[in-house]
Amino acid sequence: MKKFKLTSEFIVDISGVKLFRIKALIEFGNVKAGDLGGYIEKEENLSHMGDAWVSGDARISGDAQVSGDAWVFGDAQVFGDAQVFGDAWVFGNARVFGDAQV
């Protein structure tokens, strides 16, 4: 079952990539159905399994993935081939990129 969808709201990042705001379809963890999240480039950036979530103005792009029970929020950015997983939190103005794993 899908836990989120891409909305029609989007931003364009500095490299010209379109990132779409996400919206929760079901309740999970601290997220309620209908809650708006942060921005992702494509559905594969955020796992439908677990309680992983992207919120605020956080951005996930490229082949980066957020999974498990990880949260990315604030103005954080995850891009490239980076992975955020487990119970990790990435927030504030943090940047996770390249082949980094958090």
Beta strands, then each sheet from edge to edge (+ up, - down):
strand 1: 4-12
strand 2: 18-24
strand 3: 36-40
strand 4: 53-54
strand 5: 59-60
strand 6: 65-66
strand 7: 71-72
strand 8: 77-78
strand 9: 83-84
strand 10: 89-90
strand 11: 95-96
sheet 1: 1+ 2- 3+ 5+ 8+ 11+
sheet 2: 4+ 7+ 10+
sheet 3: 6+ 9+
end
